[in-house]
Amino acid sequence: MELELKNLTKRYGTKLALDDFSYTFSKGICGILGANGAGKSTMMNLITDNVSRDGGEILFEGKDVLALGKAFREKLGYMPQQQGMYDEMSAYSFLVYIAKLKGIKLKEAKVQVNRLLELVNLSDAAHKKLGGFSGGMRQRVLLCQALLGKPELIILDEPTAGLDPKERIRIRSYVHELAKVCIVLWTTHIVSDIETIADDVILMKHGKLVAHGTPAELIEKAGGRDLEDVYMCFLGEDE
């Protein structure tokens, strides 16, 4: 299972957000690190076809995702950093609605929604309106909707933002298990979230790939003690 980006380029006016970027993602968790404006979100939006590319290819299992169309979207789970919700809907009804949009049959949707709400510790709030949810609770609902349909490619943009340490550990553990059978791309500013679970890490700056490798390889390359030292070594001057 592979997701290959080949010479991917995206411009916003005169700004080059992604600059001839190439990388191949394989099964497991790839942590994506970079300062604001590094091109992380642009890359995610290109993969999910939320924005159009100016050049290059995005291949899933050797086929361009645009040509795959619906067949690719059915394999994709995406958790954006921010997403509007229907505040009058309950968490349960919102997730069943998203499942319907994904083409999941109602009986199976109910099973998946209940399982995912239990996973993120929201079973007790399943039938409460989203408008009354805290930021952390809404974040957990967004994670649930990304995991509906048992996707083969999961894109998580700052998935643990707003969660307390206990919930962050819980989510990390679950995603780590998922990644045994799928590709997970995890962008974050919380470096510790990926240090113990990432199979690979890439560091981005100004739309380019700066460094990549396993956490251990990068720590050795940076002469540091942990991924925070790696971050400061390669990207610190951008902060």
QUIBELSUL-V880490 format. One record per residue. N is the residue number from 0. RES is the residue in one letter. OMEGA is omega in radians with two decimals (999 if undefined). BURIAL is I if it has 9 or more other C-alpha atoms within 8 Angstrom, else O. D_CENTER is the distance of its C-alpha to the mean C-alpha in Angstrom with 2 decimals. Layout:
N,RES,OMEGA,BURIAL,D_CENTER  N,RES,OMEGA,BURIAL,D_CENTER
//
This chain:
0,M,-3.10,O,16.95  1,E,2.95,I,15.71  2,L,-3.05,I,13.64  3,E,3.02,I,15.90  4,L,-3.07,I,15.80  5,K,3.06,I,19.47  6,N,-3.07,I,20.94  7,L,-3.07,I,18.33  8,T,3.08,I,19.83  9,K,3.09,I,19.26  10,R,2.94,I,21.82  11,Y,-3.03,O,22.20  12,G,3.13,O,25.98  13,T,-3.11,O,27.16  14,K,3.08,O,23.90  15,L,-3.04,I,22.18  16,A,3.09,I,18.46  17,L,-2.91,I,17.58  18,D,3.06,I,20.61  19,D,-2.99,I,21.29  20,F,3.10,I,18.04  21,S,3.06,I,18.06  22,Y,3.10,O,16.02  23,T,3.12,O,15.63  24,F,3.13,I,12.74  25,S,3.14,O,14.23  26,K,-3.08,I,13.79  27,G,-3.12,I,12.38  28,I,3.00,I,9.74  29,C,3.06,I,9.40  30,G,-3.10,I,9.03  31,I,-3.06,I,9.12  32,L,3.08,I,11.86  33,G,3.11,I,14.02  34,A,3.04,I,16.11  35,N,-3.13,O,15.79  36,G,-3.11,I,16.73  37,A,-3.13,I,15.66  38,G,-3.09,I,13.85  39,K,-3.10,I,10.15  40,S,3.07,O,9.58  41,T,3.11,I,12.29  42,M,3.13,I,10.79  43,M,-3.13,I,7.72  44,N,3.07,I,10.62  45,L,-3.14,I,12.79  46,I,-3.11,I,10.86  47,T,3.11,I,10.66  48,D,3.02,O,14.23  49,N,3.01,O,14.10  50,V,-3.11,O,16.26  51,S,3.12,O,18.74  52,R,3.05,I,19.00  53,D,3.12,O,22.28  54,G,3.08,I,22.50  55,G,-3.08,I,21.17  56,E,2.99,I,19.56  57,I,-3.03,I,16.32  58,L,3.02,I,17.43  59,F,-3.05,I,16.14  60,E,3.04,O,18.83  61,G,-3.11,O,21.07  62,K,-3.12,I,21.02  63,D,-3.06,I,19.84  64,V,3.11,I,17.12  65,L,3.09,O,19.43  66,A,3.13,O,22.25  67,L,3.07,I,20.37  68,G,-3.08,O,19.58  69,K,-3.13,O,19.37  70,A,3.09,O,19.27  71,F,-3.12,I,15.92  72,R,3.11,I,14.49  73,E,-3.14,I,15.80  74,K,-2.97,I,13.72  75,L,2.97,I,10.37  76,G,-3.02,I,8.21  77,Y,3.04,I,6.16  78,M,3.12,I,5.76  79,P,-3.14,I,7.20  80,Q,3.11,O,8.71  81,Q,3.11,O,11.95  82,Q,3.08,O,13.41  83,G,3.09,O,17.03  84,M,3.07,O,18.35  85,Y,-2.98,O,21.82  86,D,3.13,I,23.38  87,E,3.13,O,26.36  88,M,3.01,I,24.43  89,S,3.09,I,23.87  90,A,-3.11,I,20.54  91,Y,-3.10,I,22.01  92,S,3.10,I,23.26  93,F,-3.11,I,20.11  94,L,3.07,I,18.10  95,V,3.09,I,21.08  96,Y,3.12,O,21.11  97,I,3.11,I,17.50  98,A,3.11,I,18.44  99,K,3.11,I,21.51  100,L,3.13,O,19.71  101,K,3.10,O,17.78  102,G,3.14,O,21.25  103,I,3.14,I,21.25  104,K,-2.98,O,24.83  105,L,-3.11,I,25.79  106,K,3.13,O,27.03  107,E,3.13,O,23.90  108,A,-3.13,I,21.72  109,K,3.12,I,23.76  110,V,-3.11,O,23.35  111,Q,-3.11,I,19.55  112,V,3.12,I,19.38  113,N,-3.13,I,21.87  114,R,-3.10,O,20.18  115,L,3.10,I,16.76  116,L,3.06,I,18.64  117,E,3.13,I,20.58  118,L,-3.07,O,17.62  119,V,3.04,I,16.37  120,N,3.12,O,20.05  121,L,-3.12,I,20.61  122,S,-3.10,O,23.29  123,D,-3.13,O,26.01  124,A,-3.02,O,24.45  125,A,-3.04,I,23.50  126,H,3.04,I,26.29  127,K,-3.09,I,26.20  128,K,-3.12,I,25.33  129,L,-3.13,I,21.96  130,G,3.13,O,24.04  131,G,-3.11,O,25.19  132,F,3.01,I,21.86  133,S,3.11,O,20.93  134,G,-3.14,O,17.79  135,G,3.11,I,16.46  136,M,3.11,I,17.49  137,R,3.11,I,15.84  138,Q,3.14,I,12.50  139,R,3.07,I,13.16  140,V,3.10,I,14.17  141,L,3.09,I,11.02  142,L,3.12,I,9.25  143,C,-3.09,I,12.29  144,Q,3.11,I,12.15  145,A,-3.05,I,8.82  146,L,3.09,I,10.70  147,L,3.09,I,13.91  148,G,3.12,I,15.57  149,K,-3.05,O,14.39  150,P,3.09,I,12.01  151,E,3.08,I,12.33  152,L,-3.11,I,9.07  153,I,-3.14,I,5.87  154,I,-3.07,I,2.72  155,L,-3.13,I,1.57  156,D,-3.10,I,4.24  157,E,-3.01,I,7.07  158,P,-3.08,I,6.97  159,T,3.11,O,10.50  160,A,3.10,O,12.14  161,G,3.14,O,15.49  162,L,3.08,I,15.71  163,D,-3.06,O,18.81  164,P,-3.13,O,18.98  165,K,3.14,O,19.90  166,E,3.10,I,16.96  167,R,3.12,I,14.53  168,I,3.14,O,16.37  169,R,-3.14,I,16.35  170,I,3.11,I,12.59  171,R,-3.09,I,12.27  172,S,-3.12,O,15.08  173,Y,-3.14,O,13.84  174,V,3.10,O,10.49  175,H,3.10,I,12.84  176,E,3.13,O,15.11  177,L,-3.02,O,12.78  178,A,3.08,I,11.89  179,K,-3.09,O,15.63  180,V,3.14,O,15.61  181,C,3.08,I,12.38  182,I,3.09,I,9.90  183,V,3.01,I,6.63  184,L,-3.00,I,4.78  185,W,3.05,I,4.31  186,T,-3.10,I,5.95  187,T,2.92,I,8.80  188,H,3.13,O,12.52  189,I,-2.98,O,13.41  190,V,-3.10,I,14.33  191,S,-3.14,O,15.86  192,D,-3.05,I,12.72  193,I,-3.03,I,11.96  194,E,-3.05,I,15.61  195,T,-3.06,O,16.83  196,I,-3.07,I,14.14  197,A,3.02,I,12.66  198,D,-3.11,I,14.63  199,D,3.10,I,14.06  200,V,3.01,I,13.23  201,I,3.11,I,13.58  202,L,-3.07,I,15.07  203,M,3.08,I,15.36  204,K,3.12,I,18.23  205,H,3.07,I,19.70  206,G,-3.13,I,17.59  207,K,3.05,I,18.67  208,L,-3.11,I,17.69  209,V,-3.12,I,19.72  210,A,3.06,I,19.29  211,H,3.13,I,17.47  212,G,3.03,I,18.39  213,T,3.08,I,18.11  214,P,-3.13,I,18.20  215,A,-3.14,O,21.93  216,E,-3.12,O,22.64  217,L,3.10,I,21.17  218,I,3.10,I,23.01  219,E,-3.13,O,26.15  220,K,-3.12,O,25.78  221,A,-3.08,I,25.46  222,G,-3.08,O,28.25  223,G,-3.12,I,26.39  224,R,-3.07,O,25.85  225,D,-3.10,I,22.10  226,L,3.06,I,18.83  227,E,3.06,O,19.97  228,D,3.09,I,22.98  229,V,-3.14,I,20.97  230,Y,-3.11,I,19.07  231,M,3.14,I,22.47  232,C,-3.04,O,24.11  233,F,-2.99,I,22.00  234,L,-2.98,I,20.65  235,G,-3.06,O,22.90  236,E,3.13,O,25.19  237,D,-3.08,O,22.54  238,E,999,O,22.32
//
